Amino acid sequence: MELKQKVTPLLTDSDSAMKLAENPKFHKRSKHIDITYHFIREYIRDKKVTVAFVKSVEQLADGLTKGLNATKHQALLEGFNLKATSEEPMSERVKKVRFSKA
């Protein structure tokens, strides 16, 4: 039985990154990018990956690299379909951890 691999969507909030990834032409501004990182172009060409635009406010990956307030943290959890393990508000749990004596 042969498994058919689905095309993986690669979501970005950068128009420049999309254009650079999709255009195999050499760009003066991209000459500093190591050739080993150009594999994404091959994946796009071979239809293993598609590049699509997503608004910055909807980019879930940003929550893994940036500080978040409680509202954005909650939106991230919902975006990843995660649920809090406690009914206690996050702000109260953070205070306990921050101010507890070790």
Secondary structure, 3 states (H helix, E strand, C coil): CCCCCCCEEEEECCHHHHHHHHCCCCCHHHCCCCHHHHHHHHHHHCCCEEEEECCHHHCHHHHHCCCCCHHHHHHHHHHCCCCCCCCCCHHHHHHHHHHCCC
